[in-house]
Amino acid sequence: MAVLQAELLWVVGIWAGVSMPLMAQLIWQESKKAGADPYAMLATAVVESGLNPKAVGDGGTSFGLYQYHIVGALGNRSKEWAFNPANIIQDEAKRFAQAGVHNGQGAAAVQRPADQAGYAVKVNNLIADMKRGA
């Protein structure tokens, strides 16, 4: 949780007048292009990877900003594909737009975490904090 709070403070700087970090800018821009909710996209990336495009999780089976899993969203693509922020952000923006994701429940339905309710709460809290400029 401490890492999530630190990442939140970094991301929330965006709404406090601090220049937007590159990953957040890319997510925001691609979300808007695809018709996806940029708050939901950004909050999900913070929860999934702490905005680290080289993140590896689930014992080495999930990769990138959105932690695409080898038997899930990654499909037949390589982990190197997932480590490229442009690839994974564009793909996730399409998925979020198609699913109409605007909150933590929608993000949980797309991302399929083990604890969907807990995941949704984390995403919803981040969205609320970003919109509030906390």
Rosetta blueprint (number, residue, H / E / L):
1 M L
2 A H
3 V H
4 L H
5 Q H
6 A H
7 E H
8 L H
9 L H
10 W H
11 V H
12 V H
13 G H
14 I H
15 W H
16 A H
17 G L
18 V L
19 S L
20 M L
21 P L
22 L H
23 M H
24 A H
25 Q H
26 L H
27 I H
28 W H
29 Q H
30 E H
31 S H
32 K H
33 K H
34 A H
35 G L
36 A L
37 D L
38 P H
39 Y H
40 A H
41 M H
42 L H
43 A H
44 T H
45 A H
46 V H
47 V H
48 E H
49 S H
50 G L
51 L L
52 N L
53 P L
54 K L
55 A L
56 V E
57 G E
58 D L
59 G L
60 G L
61 T L
62 S E
63 F E
64 G L
65 L L
66 Y L
67 Q L
68 Y E
69 H E
70 I L
71 V L
72 G L
73 A L
74 L L
75 G L
76 N L
77 R L
78 S L
79 K H
80 E H
81 W H
82 A H
83 F H
84 N L
85 P H
86 A H
87 N H
88 I H
89 I H
90 Q H
91 D H
92 E H
93 A H
94 K H
95 R H
96 F H
97 A H
98 Q H
99 A H
100 G L
101 V L
102 H L
103 N L
104 G H
105 Q H
106 G H
107 A H
108 A H
109 A H
110 V H
111 Q H
112 R L
113 P L
114 A L
115 D L
116 Q H
117 A H
118 G H
119 Y H
120 A H
121 V H
122 K H
123 V H
124 N H
125 N H
126 L H
127 I H
128 A H
129 D H
130 M H
131 K H
132 R H
133 G L
134 A L
